[in-house]
Amino acid sequence: MIGVSTDDDPNLAREFLLRTGVSFPNFQDLDQKLEREVFGAAAIPLTLVVDADGRVLERVLGARDWDSPQSRDLIERLLGQPQKPE
């Protein structure tokens, strides 16, 4: 899992990550080229579920509770392996 921030102020994004305890890698997309040209995002948040070969298996627009049973079931179905609760 990685995060990509499109915030205008990288310091605010960094403070949010520290405050919320996000532990996965995060990157900045200040000019939003990655968001628009690579991911084709018309709006954010956008979540892409990508397999080990780099194929996009699912695009989820909007916020979602990724710890919910429904989200875990989706990930398990897409990736074909049980996801362990943290």
Phi, psi and omega in degrees: 000137173227159175242147176230121180259138176249016180299144177293330183248103181302331180294321178295319178297316180298317178298319178299314181298318179292317182295322184267353177074027178298130186249356179266159183299142179227145183228161179257138175233068189299323181270000176061022176292316179299314181302310186277311189276327182264311183273342181064035183280123175271339179205164177232155002286149176231129176245131175247129173263118186240136179276179184296340179267004178085009179277133176282117182266333183203142174242124181240114180266132179100171181286150179208146174278101185283356175264357182289156177302323180295317179293318178297321177297319179299312181297316179298317180296316183290319185263350175073022178213143180299139177260125182280134173296146179278000000 
